[in-house]
C-alpha cells in the first residue's frame, strides 16, 4: 500500500557509537536526505549517537530501500574516516507502520523527545540533530550561508548543482532547491516534508 507512514529506527548499542562528533552527525543528515530522496518523503528525523529514527511517508518497499541505502552510504563514511567496516552489522533496523492519528502523534512525539529521554538535553528544541525546529515555522530556503569552498568564501545559494553534489559526495541528481549551510550540512527545511507533521498536530 502506498503513501503510508512508517517509523524507521535502528537498534542502539551503548558500547558503540554511530556518530562520534559533529562531522559524523552532519554526514549522517546529508546521507539520510540523499538515501530517501526520490524514494519516499521524510516527515521527521532524529539522529542519536548510537541509533537513528525516521518518520517516512511512502511505499514500504521504498522505505526499506531507503534505510538500506542510508546504512550502506553511512557505513562507507565510517570506513573511510575510522577504518571501521560493516558498521551496521549490529544495528538491525525496524519499519513499523503508523496507523491512526493518535498513534502517529505518539510516535512523532517519541522521536522528537528521544534526546530528552537519553539525557542529551532537557529541551528537544535545543538538540541540533533532529528536524523538530522546521515545523510550524516560516523558515525558507533563501537564508544566506557562507563557507570556504576551493579557497574562496562563497554564498551556498549561488553554487551550481554539480558543486553541491561535490560537497555532498554524491553523483546522484539533487533538487535545485536544496540548501547547504556553512558547515556543509543540508538544511532540514530542504528535504523534510513539514506538511505531514503540521497536519497531524
C-alpha positions in Angstrom: 0.0 0.0 0.0 1.4 3.4 -1.0 1.7 6.6 1.0 1.7 5.1 4.4 3.6 6.5 7.4 6.3 4.4 8.9 8.5 4.7 11.9 12.0 3.6 10.9 14.6 3.0 13.5 17.8 1.1 14.2 18.7 -0.6 17.4 21.1 1.3 19.7 24.1 -0.3 21.5 25.6 1.6 24.4 29.1 0.3 23.7 29.3 1.6 20.1 28.8 5.0 18.5 27.5 5.7 15.1 28.1 9.4 15.4 31.2 10.4 17.3 31.4 14.1 16.6 29.8 17.0 14.7 31.2 15.9 11.4 29.7 12.5 11.7 26.2 13.9 12.5 26.4 16.2 9.5 27.4 13.3 7.3 24.5 11.3 8.7 22.0 14.0 7.9 23.3 14.5 4.4 23.4 10.8 3.6 19.9 10.3 5.0 18.5 13.0 2.8 20.2 11.5 -0.2 19.1 8.0 0.6 15.5 8.8 0.9 15.4 11.4 -1.9 13.3 10.1 -4.9 12.1 7.1 -3.0 9.9 8.5 -0.2 9.5 11.5 2.0 10.9 12.2 5.4 8.4 13.8 7.7 10.6 13.8 10.8 14.0 12.5 11.9 16.4 12.4 14.8 19.9 11.1 14.9 21.2 9.9 18.3 24.8 8.9 19.0 24.1 5.2 18.7 20.8 4.9 16.7 18.5 6.8 14.3 14.8 7.5 13.9 13.0 8.5 10.7 9.3 9.1 10.1 8.9 8.2 6.4 6.0 8.5 4.1 5.6 6.3 1.0 5.6 2.7 -0.1 7.0 0.2 2.4 9.4 -1.3 -0.2 10.8 2.1 -1.0 11.2 2.9 2.7 13.1 -0.3 3.1 15.3 0.6 0.1 16.0 4.0 1.6 17.1 2.9 5.0 19.3 0.2 3.5 20.9 2.8 1.3 21.4 5.1 4.2 23.1 2.4 6.2 25.3 1.5 3.3 26.4 5.0 2.5 27.0 6.0 6.1 29.0 2.8 6.6 31.2 3.9 3.8 31.8 7.2 5.6 32.7 5.4 8.8 35.1 3.1 6.9 36.8 6.0 5.2 37.2 8.1 8.4 37.8 5.4 11.0 38.7 2.3 9.2 35.7 0.6 10.7 33.9 -1.8 8.4 30.4 -3.4 8.5 29.2 -0.7 10.9 25.6 -1.7 10.8 26.0 -5.4 11.2 25.0 -5.0 14.9 22.4 -2.3 14.0 19.3 -4.1 12.6 16.5 -1.8 11.6 12.8 -2.0 12.0 10.0 -0.5 9.9 6.7 -0.1 11.7 3.6 1.2 10.0 1.8 4.0 11.9 -1.9 3.7 11.8 -4.4 6.1 13.3 -3.9 9.8 14.1 -3.3 9.3 17.9 -0.7 6.6 17.3 1.1 8.9 14.7 1.1 11.7 17.2 2.6 9.4 19.8 5.3 8.2 17.5 6.3 11.6 16.3 6.4 12.9 19.9 8.5 9.9 20.9 11.0 10.6 18.1 11.4 14.2 19.0 11.7 13.6 22.7 14.3 10.9 22.2 17.2 13.3 23.1 15.5 14.2 26.4 14.9 10.5 27.2 18.6 9.8 26.6 19.7 12.8 28.7 21.3 14.6 25.7 19.3 17.7 26.5 16.4 18.9 28.7 14.7 20.6 25.8 14.2 18.9 22.5 14.3 22.2 20.6 17.9 22.7 21.6 19.0 19.3 20.1 20.7 20.1 16.7 20.4 16.7 15.1 16.6 16.4 14.8 14.3 18.2 12.4 12.0 19.4 15.2 12.6 23.1 14.6 11.4 23.2 10.9 7.8 22.5 11.9 5.4 25.4 12.3 7.9 28.0 11.3 8.3 30.3 8.3 11.9 29.2 7.6 12.6 29.3 3.9 15.4 28.2 1.6 16.9 31.6 0.9 18.9 32.4 4.0 22.5 33.3 3.1 25.1 30.7 4.1 28.8 31.4 3.5 31.7 29.0 3.8 35.0 28.3 2.3 34.9 26.4 -1.0 38.1 25.8 -3.0 39.8 28.6 -1.1 37.1 31.2 -1.6 34.2 32.4 0.6 31.0 31.6 -1.3 27.3 32.0 -0.9 26.0 28.5 -0.9 22.8 29.7 -2.6 24.8 30.5 -5.7 26.5 27.1 -6.1 25.9 25.2 -9.2 24.2 21.8 -8.8 27.4 19.9 -9.6 29.2 21.9 -6.9 26.5 20.9 -4.4 26.9 17.3 -5.4 30.6 17.5 -4.9 30.2 18.9 -1.4 27.7 16.2 -0.6 30.0 13.5 -2.0 27.3 12.1 -4.4 26.8 11.6 -8.1 23.0 11.5 -7.7 20.9 14.3 -9.0 19.6 16.5 -6.2 16.8 19.0 -6.1 17.8 22.5 -7.1 16.2 24.0 -4.0 18.3 22.1 -1.6 20.5 24.4 0.5 23.7 23.6 2.2 24.7 25.6 5.3 28.0 27.0 6.4 29.1 23.6 7.8 28.4 21.7 4.7 25.1 20.3 6.0 21.8 20.2 4.2 19.3 22.3 6.0 16.4 20.3 7.3 14.0 22.6 5.6 15.5 21.5 2.3 14.2 17.9 2.5 11.8 17.5 5.4 8.2 17.4 4.3 6.7 19.5 7.1 3.2 19.3 5.9 2.7 15.8 7.4 3.5 16.7 11.0 1.8 20.0 10.8 -1.4 18.4 9.5 -1.4 15.8 12.3 -0.8 18.3 15.1 
